Amino acid sequence: MRNGQLVSAQIGCGKFAYSQDLPNMCEHPDVILKWACDVKKESAQEAKEAFNLEAATDDFLEVMADPEVDFVKVATSHDVHLPIIEAAAKAGKHVFCEKPMAMRDTEAYAIMRAVKRGGIKLCVDLNRRMSPALQSLRKQYLAHRANPKHQPWQYIETVREPLPEERRSQLLIRIQDESSSYGMVHLDPVKGGGLIIGESVHWLDLGCWFFAPQLPVEITAWGSSRLSHGINVLFSGGDNLTLVFSCAGTFCYPKELFEVTTEAALLQSRFFVENNYYGIPGAKDETFKLQDDPYPELGDGFDAYMRKFDRRTQGAGNLKEIENSRPFRVDKGHRNMLNSFVRCILDNTPSPCDEMAGFRSTYLSQLAIQAIHTHQTLPVPIEVVTPNLV
Ligand SMILES: NC(=O)c1ccc[n+]([C@@H]2O[C@H](COP(=O)([O-])OP(=O)(O)OC[C@H]3O[C@@H](n4cnc5c(N)ncnc54)[C@H](O)[C@@H]3O)[C@@H](O)[C@H]2O)c1
């Protein structure tokens, strides 16, 4: 701590660090970002200079030896999370770790044990659950579920008690992405593990958070664990998550669409910028601000987002160059997650996305890969998803 502010270190100064961690921590009123650490010394030095930090190193143990550091942000490749978290826990530093927390359940257990032994707080950046749009979607969903209201003109054939499966909710997540943009490391079986472990871990976590306190009980998956795939997760109350991830899509259209159907209603969230509620009398559609918006004059909501996207891609340069020169991002919850993690350290409250969530999403990813490889629907045993490590 320094003058009431938490002192932090960025470990892994690659693309994600530049897009979120480094600017977000530098702008945070309760955080002093002191260190840039990257195994590539020049990357650490560049980040130190770009963000005017105090120190740079290529050895994360140097960060752990600094008594002033309160927490570290880990944004390396996935395969080195465990040694970094073990060292942080030993040194009593809290950890904000990029997703996936681990690549295998065994590695996740070791992380959970280290966190417990070190008495530190760990937060996994499974950030979708912290996006304003999805927080609002869940709130509306819970309110409607608790007290369903129907349109006065709803057509009812026969007044009767609903059949059991009519009470179940269905969360559909559609991802469409352009895989030519992927760095090859994501597809490397050792360092990246493919898109289920690298990306779909986000939406597996989202399903667990959305339907909590239900637990996942069964998983089915199809396609390729490396690229395009689908996953269905059944929850203990009978609700379902279906994720459809296609890599054959385009950047010309937004990547993520969320739709939940429940109790004669459809609640829809369109790429974090607009929520629409159908079948719920009086429910008002909502729009959400972008995290970084170079064109606020074009308004808010999905159509405005499309106009903004068209405007920024006009003219010379490819998308990467445009992105580097003019940040333009929807609010996927990264800043909210950082804020909540900082508060949980300062107030000694539970982590907004703890090691259990990190474990569960890792384990479900692993099971989904297994389900694809064996063409089997697999059970999610209750004793495995609720581990009690001593
Ligand atoms: N939450 C999200 O929405 C989101 C989005 C994108 C990426 N990510 C995550 O961020 C992480 C980084 O992704 P990226 O695209 O920035 O990758 P990247 O390859 O651009 O950056 C990773 C950096 O970590 C460094 N590094 C590797 N091992 C290290 C070690 N032992 N010590 C210090 N530095 C080390 C590398 O040299 C590299 O500079 C991944 O885990 C990815 O899943 C999360």
The ligand as an ORCA input file, in Angstrom:
! r2SCAN-3c Opt
* xyz 0 1
  N     -10.818    -11.528    -20.546
  C     -10.784    -11.320    -21.853
  O     -11.764    -10.887    -22.439
  C      -9.520    -11.590    -22.617
  C      -9.378    -11.148    -23.936
  C      -8.168    -11.416    -24.586
  C      -7.164    -12.124    -23.954
  N      -7.351    -12.565    -22.679
  C      -6.325    -13.363    -21.978
  O      -5.155    -12.588    -21.793
  C      -4.008    -13.437    -21.784
  C      -2.949    -12.847    -22.686
  O      -3.435    -12.777    -24.005
  P      -2.705    -11.836    -25.079
  O      -3.576    -11.859    -26.281
  O      -2.322    -10.541    -24.477
  O      -1.391    -12.693    -25.376
  P       0.036    -12.134    -25.795
  O       0.802    -13.298    -26.318
  O      -0.102    -10.914    -26.651
  O       0.682    -11.651    -24.403
  C       1.134    -12.520    -23.421
  C       2.413    -11.930    -22.851
  O       2.804    -12.701    -21.703
  C       4.210    -12.797    -21.718
  N       4.630    -13.918    -20.891
  C       4.542    -15.250    -21.153
  N       5.054    -15.964    -20.127
  C       5.438    -15.077    -19.191
  C       6.036    -15.193    -17.904
  N       6.359    -16.385    -17.385
  N       6.309    -14.058    -17.207
  C       6.011    -12.846    -17.727
  N       5.465    -12.669    -18.957
  C       5.168    -13.773    -19.664
  C       4.553    -12.953    -23.190
  O       5.921    -12.628    -23.445
  C       3.582    -11.962    -23.833
  O       4.138    -10.665    -23.951
  C      -4.500    -14.829    -22.205
  O      -4.607    -15.640    -21.066
  C      -5.889    -14.579    -22.781
  O      -6.771    -15.670    -22.538
  C      -8.498    -12.303    -22.006
*
